Amino acid sequence: MEPSSRTLLLVSYLPRTLQLLADFLTKEGYTTLTATNYGEFDQALNQQQAIAGSLIDIAGFDGQIWTRCERLRTAKIPFLIFSPRQSTAIQQASLSHGARGVMVKPLVVKELTTVIQSILQ
């Protein structure tokens, strides 16, 4: 599969969050793959050559989420973590597992597009 600099893997336990994010990013010119559980996340990671970057909402996931983040880092796929709250522990865990940054929800749309562009460069 030809890699695309505009394909993003979106991961969230909440299907509604994924849908809103996918709709927004599609309007911004991105192609999206989505995952709501570890099985879907693993399946997407097996197609990693098609993924330019990833946005991961960690709410609802347990510690296994960091194993997947390590796979993204190993594959050199840049990713951002979305956190339900400001937390030094989440910030440290995210960065130590390869995240390019952490954004606290609710997300500011204008800020999100800028951050996505910067991690994909």
N, CA, C and O atoms as a GROMACS GRO file, in nm:
protein
  484
    1MET      N    1   0.085  -0.118   0.000
    1MET     CA    2   0.000   0.000   0.000
    1MET      C    3   0.090   0.124   0.000
    1MET      O    4   0.185   0.131   0.077
    2GLU      N    5   0.060   0.220  -0.084
    2GLU     CA    6   0.137   0.343  -0.094
    2GLU      C    7   0.114   0.428   0.030
    2GLU      O    8   0.000   0.458   0.064
    3PRO      N    9   0.221   0.470   0.099
    3PRO     CA   10   0.202   0.553   0.218
    3PRO      C   11   0.147   0.690   0.179
    3PRO      O   12   0.182   0.745   0.074
    4SER      N   13   0.064   0.744   0.262
    4SER     CA   14   0.007   0.875   0.237
    4SER      C   15   0.044   0.967   0.352
    4SER      O   16   0.034   0.929   0.469
    5SER      N   17   0.088   1.087   0.318
    5SER     CA   18   0.126   1.181   0.423
    5SER      C   19   0.002   1.242   0.488
    5SER      O   20   0.014   1.326   0.577
    6ARG      N   21  -0.116   1.200   0.444
    6ARG     CA   22  -0.241   1.257   0.496
    6ARG      C   23  -0.329   1.151   0.562
    6ARG      O   24  -0.446   1.179   0.589
    7THR      N   25  -0.277   1.032   0.590
    7THR     CA   26  -0.358   0.927   0.654
    7THR      C   27  -0.329   0.923   0.802
    7THR      O   28  -0.215   0.904   0.844
    8LEU      N   29  -0.435   0.941   0.883
    8LEU     CA   30  -0.422   0.941   1.028
    8LEU      C   31  -0.500   0.826   1.089
    8LEU      O   32  -0.613   0.797   1.049
    9LEU      N   33  -0.438   0.761   1.187
    9LEU     CA   34  -0.506   0.657   1.265
    9LEU      C   35  -0.565   0.725   1.388
    9LEU      O   36  -0.492   0.785   1.468
   10LEU      N   37  -0.695   0.716   1.403
   10LEU     CA   38  -0.766   0.775   1.517
   10LEU      C   39  -0.807   0.663   1.611
   10LEU      O   40  -0.870   0.566   1.568
   11VAL      N   41  -0.774   0.676   1.739
   11VAL     CA   42  -0.804   0.573   1.837
   11VAL      C   43  -0.882   0.636   1.952
   11VAL      O   44  -0.835   0.730   2.016
   12SER      N   45  -1.001   0.582   1.977
   12SER     CA   46  -1.082   0.627   2.091
   12SER      C   47  -1.177   0.516   2.131
   12SER      O   48  -1.232   0.446   2.045
   13TYR      N   49  -1.196   0.501   2.259
   13TYR     CA   50  -1.290   0.405   2.314
   13TYR      C   51  -1.434   0.447   2.283
   13TYR      O   52  -1.526   0.365   2.284
   14LEU      N   53  -1.452   0.576   2.255
   14LEU     CA   54  -1.586   0.634   2.233
   14LEU      C   55  -1.614   0.653   2.083
   14LEU      O   56  -1.554   0.740   2.020
   15PRO      N   57  -1.704   0.572   2.026
   15PRO     CA   58  -1.733   0.582   1.883
   15PRO      C   59  -1.777   0.723   1.840
   15PRO      O   60  -1.742   0.766   1.730
   16ARG      N   61  -1.851   0.792   1.923
   16ARG     CA   62  -1.898   0.928   1.887
   16ARG      C   63  -1.780   1.024   1.875
   16ARG      O   64  -1.776   1.107   1.783
   17THR      N   65  -1.684   1.014   1.965
   17THR     CA   66  -1.564   1.097   1.957
   17THR      C   67  -1.490   1.069   1.827
   17THR      O   68  -1.446   1.162   1.758
   18LEU      N   69  -1.476   0.941   1.794
   18LEU     CA   70  -1.408   0.904   1.670
   18LEU      C   71  -1.479   0.962   1.548
   18LEU      O   72  -1.415   1.014   1.458
   19GLN      N   73  -1.611   0.952   1.548
   19GLN     CA   74  -1.688   1.001   1.433
   19GLN      C   75  -1.671   1.151   1.415
   19GLN      O   76  -1.649   1.198   1.304
   20LEU      N   77  -1.680   1.226   1.524
   20LEU     CA   78  -1.663   1.371   1.517
   20LEU      C   79  -1.523   1.408   1.467
   20LEU      O   80  -1.507   1.496   1.382
   21LEU      N   81  -1.424   1.341   1.520
   21LEU     CA   82  -1.286   1.367   1.480
   21LEU      C   83  -1.262   1.330   1.334
   21LEU      O   84  -1.200   1.406   1.260
   22ALA      N   85  -1.312   1.213   1.294
   22ALA     CA   86  -1.296   1.168   1.155
   22ALA      C   87  -1.366   1.264   1.059
   22ALA      O   88  -1.311   1.298   0.954
   23ASP      N   89  -1.488   1.308   1.093
   23ASP     CA   90  -1.561   1.401   1.006
   23ASP      C   91  -1.484   1.532   0.990
   23ASP      O   92  -1.470   1.583   0.879
   24PHE      N   93  -1.434   1.584   1.101
   24PHE     CA   94  -1.359   1.709   1.098
   24PHE      C   95  -1.232   1.695   1.013
   24PHE      O   96  -1.206   1.778   0.927
   25LEU      N   97  -1.155   1.589   1.038
   25LEU     CA   98  -1.029   1.571   0.967
   25LEU      C   99  -1.048   1.542   0.819
   25LEU      O  100  -0.966   1.582   0.737
   26THR      N  101  -1.156   1.474   0.784
   26THR     CA  102  -1.188   1.450   0.643
   26THR      C  103  -1.211   1.583   0.572
   26THR      O  104  -1.165   1.604   0.460
   27LYS      N  105  -1.284   1.673   0.638
   27LYS     CA  106  -1.307   1.807   0.580
   27LYS      C  107  -1.177   1.884   0.565
   27LYS      O  108  -1.164   1.970   0.478
   28GLU      N  109  -1.079   1.854   0.651
   28GLU     CA  110  -0.949   1.920   0.644
   28GLU      C  111  -0.856   1.855   0.542
   28GLU      O  112  -0.742   1.898   0.525
   29GLY      N  113  -0.904   1.750   0.473
   29GLY     CA  114  -0.826   1.687   0.367
   29GLY      C  115  -0.748   1.562   0.408
   29GLY      O  116  -0.666   1.512   0.330
   30TYR      N  117  -0.773   1.512   0.529
   30TYR     CA  118  -0.705   1.391   0.575
   30TYR      C  119  -0.788   1.267   0.546
   30TYR      O  120  -0.911   1.273   0.537
   31THR      N  121  -0.719   1.155   0.530
   31THR     CA  122  -0.783   1.024   0.524
   31THR      C  123  -0.770   0.967   0.664
   31THR      O  124  -0.666   0.983   0.728
   32THR      N  125  -0.874   0.899   0.714
   32THR     CA  126  -0.866   0.847   0.850
   32THR      C  127  -0.894   0.697   0.855
   32THR      O  128  -0.975   0.644   0.779
   33LEU      N  129  -0.824   0.632   0.947
   33LEU     CA  130  -0.852   0.494   0.988
   33LEU      C  131  -0.894   0.507   1.134
   33LEU      O  132  -0.840   0.591   1.206
   34THR      N  133  -0.989   0.426   1.179
   34THR     CA  134  -1.036   0.439   1.317
   34THR      C  135  -1.027   0.306   1.392
   34THR      O  136  -1.036   0.199   1.333
   35ALA      N  137  -1.010   0.318   1.524
   35ALA     CA  138  -1.006   0.200   1.611
   35ALA      C  139  -1.071   0.236   1.744
   35ALA      O  140  -1.042   0.340   1.802
   36THR      N  141  -1.162   0.148   1.791
   36THR     CA  142  -1.228   0.171   1.920
   36THR      C  143  -1.186   0.069   2.025
   36THR      O  144  -1.231   0.075   2.140
   37ASN      N  145  -1.099  -0.026   1.986
   37ASN     CA  146  -1.053  -0.126   2.082
   37ASN      C  147  -0.915  -0.176   2.040
   37ASN      O  148  -0.865  -0.142   1.933
   38TYR      N  149  -0.854  -0.257   2.125
   38TYR     CA  150  -0.718  -0.306   2.096
   38TYR      C  151  -0.711  -0.391   1.970
   38TYR      O  152  -0.613  -0.383   1.896
   39GLY      N  153  -0.813  -0.471   1.944
   39GLY     CA  154  -0.814  -0.554   1.824
   39GLY      C  155  -0.808  -0.470   1.698
   39GLY      O  156  -0.730  -0.499   1.606
   40GLU      N  157  -0.890  -0.365   1.691
   40GLU     CA  158  -0.890  -0.275   1.576
   40GLU      C  159  -0.759  -0.197   1.567
   40GLU      O  160  -0.706  -0.174   1.459
   41PHE      N  161  -0.706  -0.157   1.683
   41PHE     CA  162  -0.580  -0.085   1.688
   41PHE      C  163  -0.468  -0.174   1.632
   41PHE      O  164  -0.389  -0.130   1.549
   42ASP      N  165  -0.463  -0.300   1.678
   42ASP     CA  166  -0.361  -0.394   1.630
   42ASP      C  167  -0.373  -0.416   1.480
   42ASP      O  168  -0.273  -0.421   1.408
   43GLN      N  169  -0.496  -0.430   1.432
   43GLN     CA  170  -0.519  -0.451   1.289
   43GLN      C  171  -0.465  -0.331   1.209
   43GLN      O  172  -0.400  -0.349   1.106
   44ALA      N  173  -0.492  -0.211   1.257
   44ALA     CA  174  -0.443  -0.090   1.189
   44ALA      C  175  -0.290  -0.085   1.193
   44ALA      O  176  -0.226  -0.045   1.095
   45LEU      N  177  -0.231  -0.124   1.306
   45LEU     CA  178  -0.085  -0.122   1.318
   45LEU      C  179  -0.019  -0.220   1.220
   45LEU      O  180   0.096  -0.200   1.181
   46ASN      N  181  -0.091  -0.325   1.182
   46ASN     CA  182  -0.037  -0.420   1.085
   46ASN      C  183  -0.030  -0.358   0.945
   46ASN      O  184   0.038  -0.411   0.857
   47GLN      N  185  -0.101  -0.246   0.924
   47GLN     CA  186  -0.096  -0.173   0.796
   47GLN      C  187  -0.017  -0.044   0.815
   47GLN      O  188  -0.044   0.056   0.747
   48GLN      N  189   0.079  -0.046   0.905
   48GLN     CA  190   0.146   0.076   0.947
   48GLN      C  191   0.209   0.157   0.835
   48GLN      O  192   0.224   0.278   0.848
   49GLN      N  193   0.246   0.092   0.725
   49GLN     CA  194   0.307   0.168   0.617
   49GLN      C  195   0.210   0.270   0.557
   49GLN      O  196   0.253   0.362   0.488
   50ALA      N  197   0.080   0.254   0.582
   50ALA     CA  198  -0.020   0.347   0.528
   50ALA      C  199  -0.050   0.462   0.624
   50ALA      O  200  -0.125   0.553   0.589
   51ILE      N  201   0.008   0.460   0.743
   51ILE     CA  202  -0.027   0.558   0.847
   51ILE      C  203   0.082   0.664   0.859
   51ILE      O  204   0.199   0.633   0.881
   52ALA      N  205   0.042   0.791   0.843
   52ALA     CA  206   0.137   0.901   0.855
   52ALA      C  207   0.149   0.948   1.000
   52ALA      O  208   0.254   0.996   1.041
   53GLY      N  209   0.040   0.933   1.077
   53GLY     CA  210   0.040   0.978   1.216
   53GLY      C  211  -0.082   0.923   1.286
   53GLY      O  212  -0.171   0.866   1.222
   54SER      N  213  -0.087   0.940   1.419
   54SER     CA  214  -0.198   0.886   1.496
   54SER      C  215  -0.239   0.982   1.607
   54SER      O  216  -0.156   1.052   1.664
   55LEU      N  217  -0.369   0.983   1.635
   55LEU     CA  218  -0.426   1.060   1.745
   55LEU      C  219  -0.493   0.959   1.838
   55LEU      O  220  -0.581   0.885   1.795
   56ILE      N  221  -0.451   0.956   1.964
   56ILE     CA  222  -0.498   0.853   2.056
   56ILE      C  223  -0.562   0.916   2.178
   56ILE      O  224  -0.497   0.985   2.257
   57ASP      N  225  -0.692   0.890   2.194
   57ASP     CA  226  -0.766   0.934   2.313
   57ASP      C  227  -0.754   0.820   2.414
   57ASP      O  228  -0.813   0.714   2.394
   58ILE      N  229  -0.678   0.840   2.521
   58ILE     CA  230  -0.651   0.730   2.615
   58ILE      C  231  -0.766   0.703   2.712
   58ILE      O  232  -0.763   0.601   2.782
   59ALA      N  233  -0.866   0.789   2.718
   59ALA     CA  234  -0.979   0.768   2.810
   59ALA      C  235  -1.046   0.634   2.780
   59ALA      O  236  -1.080   0.606   2.665
   60GLY      N  237  -1.065   0.553   2.883
   60GLY     CA  238  -1.132   0.424   2.867
   60GLY      C  239  -1.039   0.307   2.841
   60GLY      O  240  -1.081   0.192   2.848
   61PHE      N  241  -0.913   0.335   2.812
   61PHE     CA  242  -0.815   0.228   2.788
   61PHE      C  243  -0.734   0.205   2.914
   61PHE      O  244  -0.718   0.295   2.997
   62ASP      N  245  -0.681   0.083   2.927
   62ASP     CA  246  -0.596   0.052   3.043
   62ASP      C  247  -0.448   0.067   3.003
   62ASP      O  248  -0.418   0.123   2.898
   63GLY      N  249  -0.360   0.017   3.085
   63GLY     CA  250  -0.217   0.031   3.062
   63GLY      C  251  -0.165  -0.032   2.935
   63GLY      O  252  -0.055   0.001   2.891
   64GLN      N  253  -0.242  -0.123   2.874
   64GLN     CA  254  -0.199  -0.186   2.749
   64GLN      C  255  -0.187  -0.085   2.635
   64GLN      O  256  -0.123  -0.112   2.533
   65ILE      N  257  -0.249   0.031   2.651
   65ILE     CA  258  -0.243   0.133   2.545
   65ILE      C  259  -0.097   0.172   2.518
   65ILE      O  260  -0.061   0.205   2.405
   66TRP      N  261  -0.014   0.168   2.623
   66TRP     CA  262   0.126   0.209   2.606
   66TRP      C  263   0.204   0.110   2.521
   66TRP      O  264   0.300   0.149   2.454
   67THR      N  265   0.167  -0.018   2.522
   67THR     CA  266   0.230  -0.118   2.435
   67THR      C  267   0.208  -0.079   2.289
   67THR      O  268   0.299  -0.090   2.207
   68ARG      N  269   0.087  -0.035   2.257
   68ARG     CA  270   0.057   0.007   2.119
   68ARG      C  271   0.132   0.135   2.084
   68ARG      O  272   0.178   0.152   1.971
   69CYS      N  273   0.145   0.223   2.181
   69CYS     CA  274   0.222   0.346   2.157
   69CYS      C  275   0.368   0.313   2.127
   69CYS      O  276   0.430   0.377   2.042
   70GLU      N  277   0.421   0.214   2.197
   70GLU     CA  278   0.558   0.170   2.170
   70GLU      C  279   0.570   0.117   2.027
   70GLU      O  280   0.671   0.140   1.960
   71ARG      N  281   0.468   0.046   1.980
   71ARG     CA  282   0.470  -0.004   1.842
   71ARG      C  283   0.471   0.111   1.743
   71ARG      O  284   0.539   0.106   1.641
   72LEU      N  285   0.394   0.216   1.773
   72LEU     CA  286   0.395   0.335   1.686
   72LEU      C  287   0.533   0.398   1.684
   72LEU      O  288   0.585   0.434   1.578
   73ARG      N  289   0.593   0.411   1.803
   73ARG     CA  290   0.726   0.472   1.811
   73ARG      C  291   0.827   0.389   1.733
   73ARG      O  292   0.906   0.445   1.657
   74THR      N  293   0.825   0.257   1.749
   74THR     CA  294   0.917   0.168   1.678
   74THR      C  295   0.901   0.181   1.527
   74THR      O  296   0.998   0.174   1.452
   75ALA      N  297   0.776   0.200   1.483
   75ALA     CA  298   0.747   0.214   1.340
   75ALA      C  299   0.772   0.357   1.290
   75ALA      O  300   0.751   0.387   1.172
   76LYS      N  301   0.816   0.445   1.382
   76LYS     CA  302   0.841   0.586   1.348
   76LYS      C  303   0.716   0.657   1.298
   76LYS      O  304   0.721   0.741   1.208
   77ILE      N  305   0.602   0.623   1.359
   77ILE     CA  306   0.476   0.690   1.328
   77ILE      C  307   0.451   0.792   1.440
   77ILE      O  308   0.432   0.753   1.555
   78PRO      N  309   0.453   0.920   1.408
   78PRO     CA  310   0.432   1.021   1.512
   78PRO      C  311   0.288   1.015   1.565
   78PRO      O  312   0.194   0.990   1.490
   79PHE      N  313   0.272   1.039   1.696
   79PHE     CA  314   0.137   1.037   1.751
   79PHE      C  315   0.122   1.137   1.865
   79PHE      O  316   0.218   1.176   1.931
   80LEU      N  317  -0.004   1.176   1.884
   80LEU     CA  318  -0.044   1.265   1.993
   80LEU      C  319  -0.136   1.188   2.086
   80LEU      O  320  -0.211   1.101   2.042
   81ILE      N  321  -0.129   1.220   2.213
   81ILE     CA  322  -0.220   1.164   2.313
   81ILE      C  323  -0.323   1.268   2.350
   81ILE      O  324  -0.289   1.384   2.373
   82PHE      N  325  -0.450   1.228   2.356
   82PHE     CA  326  -0.556   1.313   2.410
   82PHE      C  327  -0.587   1.259   2.548
   82PHE      O  328  -0.611   1.139   2.565
   83SER      N  329  -0.587   1.346   2.646
   83SER     CA  330  -0.611   1.306   2.784
   83SER      C  331  -0.738   1.373   2.838
   83SER      O  332  -0.767   1.488   2.803
   84PRO      N  333  -0.814   1.302   2.922
   84PRO     CA  334  -0.935   1.361   2.977
   84PRO      C  335  -0.906   1.469   3.082
   84PRO      O  336  -0.995   1.546   3.119
   85ARG      N  337  -0.781   1.474   3.130
   85ARG     CA  338  -0.748   1.574   3.233
   85ARG      C  339  -0.598   1.606   3.228
   85ARG      O  340  -0.518   1.529   3.176
   86GLN      N  341  -0.564   1.721   3.284
   86GLN     CA  342  -0.423   1.759   3.296
   86GLN      C  343  -0.361   1.671   3.404
   86GLN      O  344  -0.409   1.667   3.517
   87SER      N  345  -0.254   1.601   3.370
   87SER     CA  346  -0.192   1.510   3.465
   87SER      C  347  -0.044   1.495   3.434
   87SER      O  348  -0.006   1.462   3.321
   88THR      N  349   0.039   1.519   3.532
   88THR     CA  350   0.183   1.502   3.515
   88THR      C  351   0.216   1.357   3.482
   88THR      O  352   0.302   1.330   3.398
   89ALA      N  353   0.148   1.262   3.549
   89ALA     CA  354   0.173   1.119   3.525
   89ALA      C  355   0.140   1.081   3.381
   89ALA      O  356   0.216   1.009   3.317
   90ILE      N  357   0.027   1.129   3.330
   90ILE     CA  358  -0.011   1.098   3.191
   90ILE      C  359   0.088   1.163   3.095
   90ILE      O  360   0.130   1.102   2.996
   91GLN      N  361   0.125   1.287   3.124
   91GLN     CA  362   0.222   1.358   3.040
   91GLN      C  363   0.354   1.280   3.034
   91GLN      O  364   0.409   1.259   2.926
   92GLN      N  365   0.404   1.238   3.149
   92GLN     CA  366   0.531   1.164   3.154
   92GLN      C  367   0.520   1.029   3.083
   92GLN      O  368   0.610   0.992   3.007
   93ALA      N  369   0.411   0.956   3.108
   93ALA     CA  370   0.393   0.825   3.043
   93ALA      C  371   0.384   0.842   2.891
   93ALA      O  372   0.445   0.765   2.816
   94SER      N  373   0.309   0.942   2.848
   94SER     CA  374   0.291   0.965   2.704
   94SER      C  375   0.424   0.994   2.637
   94SER      O  376   0.458   0.933   2.535
   95LEU      N  377   0.499   1.086   2.693
   95LEU     CA  378   0.627   1.124   2.633
   95LEU      C  379   0.729   1.011   2.641
   95LEU      O  380   0.807   0.991   2.548
   96SER      N  381   0.729   0.936   2.751
   96SER     CA  382   0.826   0.826   2.764
   96SER      C  383   0.795   0.711   2.669
   96SER      O  384   0.883   0.630   2.640
   97HIS      N  385   0.670   0.703   2.620
   97HIS     CA  386   0.634   0.598   2.524
   97HIS      C  387   0.634   0.650   2.380
   97HIS      O  388   0.589   0.580   2.288
   98GLY      N  389   0.683   0.772   2.361
   98GLY     CA  390   0.705   0.820   2.224
   98GLY      C  391   0.609   0.926   2.172
   98GLY      O  392   0.623   0.969   2.058
   99ALA      N  393   0.512   0.969   2.252
   99ALA     CA  394   0.417   1.071   2.204
   99ALA      C  395   0.490   1.201   2.173
   99ALA      O  396   0.586   1.238   2.240
  100ARG      N  397   0.443   1.269   2.070
  100ARG     CA  398   0.499   1.399   2.034
  100ARG      C  399   0.439   1.510   2.121
  100ARG      O  400   0.491   1.622   2.124
  101GLY      N  401   0.330   1.477   2.191
  101GLY     CA  402   0.266   1.575   2.276
  101GLY      C  403   0.139   1.521   2.336
  101GLY      O  404   0.092   1.414   2.300
  102VAL      N  405   0.083   1.597   2.430
  102VAL     CA  406  -0.041   1.561   2.497
  102VAL      C  407  -0.134   1.680   2.489
  102VAL      O  408  -0.095   1.793   2.521
  103MET      N  409  -0.257   1.655   2.447
  103MET     CA  410  -0.360   1.760   2.446
  103MET      C  411  -0.470   1.719   2.543
  103MET      O  412  -0.513   1.604   2.544
  104VAL      N  413  -0.515   1.814   2.623
  104VAL     CA  414  -0.619   1.787   2.721
  104VAL      C  415  -0.754   1.822   2.659
  104VAL      O  416  -0.770   1.926   2.596
  105LYS      N  417  -0.851   1.731   2.677
  105LYS     CA  418  -0.986   1.754   2.625
  105LYS      C  419  -1.059   1.852   2.716
  105LYS      O  420  -1.029   1.857   2.836
  106PRO      N  421  -1.152   1.930   2.666
  106PRO     CA  422  -1.196   1.933   2.526
  106PRO      C  423  -1.090   1.997   2.436
  106PRO      O  424  -1.015   2.086   2.478
  107LEU      N  425  -1.086   1.950   2.312
  107LEU     CA  426  -0.985   1.995   2.217
  107LEU      C  427  -1.026   2.128   2.154
  107LEU      O  428  -1.144   2.155   2.132
  108VAL      N  429  -0.927   2.209   2.125
  108VAL     CA  430  -0.947   2.333   2.051
  108VAL      C  431  -0.914   2.300   1.906
  108VAL      O  432  -0.799   2.271   1.872
  109VAL      N  433  -1.016   2.306   1.820
  109VAL     CA  434  -1.003   2.260   1.682
  109VAL      C  435  -0.891   2.331   1.607
  109VAL      O  436  -0.812   2.266   1.538
  110LYS      N  437  -0.884   2.460   1.618
  110LYS     CA  438  -0.780   2.535   1.546
  110LYS      C  439  -0.641   2.491   1.591
  110LYS      O  440  -0.550   2.476   1.509
  111GLU      N  441  -0.625   2.470   1.719
  111GLU     CA  442  -0.497   2.424   1.775
  111GLU      C  443  -0.465   2.283   1.725
  111GLU      O  444  -0.350   2.252   1.695
  112LEU      N  445  -0.568   2.198   1.717
  112LEU     CA  446  -0.549   2.059   1.674
  112LEU      C  447  -0.491   2.052   1.534
  112LEU      O  448  -0.396   1.978   1.510
  113THR      N  449  -0.546   2.128   1.440
  113THR     CA  450  -0.496   2.122   1.302
  113THR      C  451  -0.351   2.168   1.295
  113THR      O  452  -0.272   2.110   1.220
  114THR      N  453  -0.316   2.269   1.371
  114THR     CA  454  -0.178   2.318   1.372
  114THR      C  455  -0.083   2.212   1.427
  114THR      O  456   0.024   2.188   1.371
  115VAL      N  457  -0.124   2.147   1.536
  115VAL     CA  458  -0.040   2.044   1.597
  115VAL      C  459  -0.025   1.923   1.504
  115VAL      O  460   0.084   1.868   1.493
  116ILE      N  461  -0.133   1.882   1.438
  116ILE     CA  462  -0.126   1.770   1.345
  116ILE      C  463  -0.028   1.802   1.232
  116ILE      O  464   0.057   1.719   1.198
  117GLN      N  465  -0.038   1.920   1.176
  117GLN     CA  466   0.054   1.958   1.068
  117GLN      C  467   0.198   1.954   1.115
  117GLN      O  468   0.287   1.909   1.042
  118SER      N  469   0.223   1.999   1.238
  118SER     CA  470   0.362   2.003   1.286
  118SER      C  471   0.417   1.862   1.312
  118SER      O  472   0.535   1.838   1.287
  119ILE      N  473   0.335   1.768   1.360
  119ILE     CA  474   0.391   1.633   1.383
  119ILE      C  475   0.410   1.556   1.254
  119ILE      O  476   0.491   1.463   1.249
  120LEU      N  477   0.338   1.591   1.148
  120LEU     CA  478   0.351   1.518   1.022
  120LEU      C  479   0.467   1.568   0.937
  120LEU      O  480   0.501   1.507   0.835
  121GLN      N  481   0.528   1.677   0.976
  121GLN     CA  482   0.640   1.731   0.897
  121GLN      C  483   0.770   1.665   0.932
  121GLN      O  484   0.874   1.698   0.875
   0.00000   0.00000   0.00000
